[in-house]
Amino acid sequence: MSRGLRTAATAVYFAEALGRGDRDLSDAPRLDELADHAHDLADSTESEEILRLAEATDTAHRMMCPPPIDPGLLMSKLTSE
């Protein structure tokens, strides 16, 4: 697959992930997978635009998919105050 087509597919999947609702694409990669793919593309093309797409995908992943909360850590924080 050409770089241009791979870049377009990454951008489309990213846009779809941001606007997910009832139109979910069946084989869409997760945001973390998209971020990895976008970073690989940015590295291979040395494109500033693709690097910005990769960074935006990273940011969206952090915002939309926060790491799980450790209940034990949460309880220790709550009881120590």
N, C-alpha and C positions, 0 to 999 in steps of 0.2 A: 504494500500500500504506500502511496506517495506521502511525503511529509505534509503537503498541503491538505490532502484528504484526512490524514491522521489528526492534523491540527483542527480542521473543521469538525471532525467527529468529537474530539475532546471538548471543543467549545459548545457544541450542541448538547452533549451529555451534561456538561456543567450547567448550562442554562436550564435544562430539564430538571436537574437536581435542585436548583434554586426555586423553581416554580412547581415542584411536585404537588400533585393533588390526585385527582382520579385519572390522570393521563400517564401514569407511570410506564416508562419504557421497560419492556419485559427483561431484556438482558443488559440493562444499564449497569455500568460499574459503580461501585461505591465511591464516595467523595475522596477517600484516602487513596483509592486506586487511581482515580482521575488525577489527583495531585502528583502521584508518582509518575504517571504517564506524561503529564504536562512538563514536569521537571526533566524527564528524559528527552522530550522534544526540545526544550529550551537549551539543554546541554548540547544536543547534536546540531542545532541550527544556529546557536549563539544569537538568537532573536530576542530583543528586548521586549517585544509584544508578547511573545510566548512565555517569557519569564514572568511577565505581569499576570498572565492567565494562570500560571502555576501558583504564584503567590496568592492570587484571589481564591483559587481553589483550596489552598492550605487554610486561608482565613475562614472560608465558609465551612470547611470541615471542623475546625476548632469551635466555631460558633454553633453549628448544627448538631455536632456529635461530640459533646463534651465527654471526657473520660468518666468512667463509673466512679461513684462515691463509695469509699470504704466505710461501711457502717461503724466499725470500731473506731476509726479515726474521727468520724463525725461525733460520736458519743463522747469521746475523750475531749474534744474541743468544747462541746456543750457543757460538760460537767466541770471543766476547769475554769469556767468564767464565773 
